[in-house]
Amino acid sequence: MSRPLGRSIFVDQLYSIDAVETRRRLALVMAACRAASIEAKGDRMLDGKLRRIEGELLFAARMAVGELAEALAEHEAKRVPAPPEPSPEPAPPPVRGARLPRLNPRTTP
């Protein structure tokens, strides 16, 4: 089946793949754009798109970190504290001056 003009293999079934495959495709298409820009001796359009996409991804990642950190802090605040650890039993005092059986050295027959 032929691909419509302007359609890339990177977008084939894009909405039916999982997150891992989507991240893999993003890395592949970004690498392909970098390579194409290098071959074109610095294509400004490709370089600009890459910078914009990298900036948007960084912004989205920072927002996600902030939201998740806030949600975790709220969760921790609502959580019932764990009961205190029971105090360990004191160790028995060492045995001093005990009469132990005498051990005779082994003799060879």
N, C-alpha and C positions, 0 to 999 in steps of 0.2 A: 504494500500500500504506500503510495507516495505521500510525502509530507507537504502541506500547503506552504507556499512561498513565505519566507520570513519565520517559519516555525522551526524551533530548534529541538534537538533530541533531549535537551535539558528539561523541557517542559512536558514531554510525553508522560501522560498519566500522573502528572504532578499532584493532583488532588486525591489520588488513590493510594499513595505511598505513605509509609509511616514516618515518624519524626527522624529516625536515624538515617533513613534513605534521603529524606529531604535535606538534612544537614550535609550529607555526602554530596548531593547534587549541588548545593550551594557552594561548597568548597571547590568542586570541579569547575563550575561555570565561572567562579571568580579566578581560578587559576588559568582558565582558557582566556579570559579577558585580559589578565596580566600578560600572558604570553603574546596575545594578539597586539597589545599595546607596545610591547618590546619589539616585536617584529616590525611594527609601523614606526619605530623610532620615537615613541612617546605620543600616541594618539590622545589628544586632549579630551575628546569626548569620552573615550573609555576610561581614562584616568579619573575624570570628573565623576563619572557614574560610580566607579569603584570607591572613591573617597566618600561620596554621598551615602552609598549603601553601608560601608564600614562604619560611618558615623551613626547612621540610623540603627544598626545592629548594636553598637556600643551603648547608645541611648536606651534602647529597649532592654538590654541586659542590665543596665544600671537601675532602671525603673523596676524590673523584676526582682532584683536583689533587695531593693528598698521595700517593696510590697511584701515579699516573703519574710524579711527580717521583722517587719511590723506585725505580720500575722503570727510569727513565732513568739514574739514578745507578748502579744495578747494572750496566746495560748498558755504560755508559761505563767502569766499573772493569774489566770483562772484556775490553774492546776492546784490541787490540794497538796500541801507540803507532805513529804514522806515522814513517817513517824521517826523519832530520834533513835539512833542506834543504841541498843542496850549496852550498858557499861560492861567491859570484859571482866570476867571473874579474876580475882587476884591470883597470881601464880603461887603455888605452895612454896614454902621456904625450902632452900636446899638442905639435903640431908648431910649432916656433918658428924663425923666420929662414929659412923655406923660400922658394925662388925660384919665384914664381908668374908665369905669363905676364901681360904687360901687356895690359889691355883698352883698346882704343881706343873712344872714344865714337862712336856712330853718327852718320853725317852724312846729311842729307836730300838727295835728288837735286835 
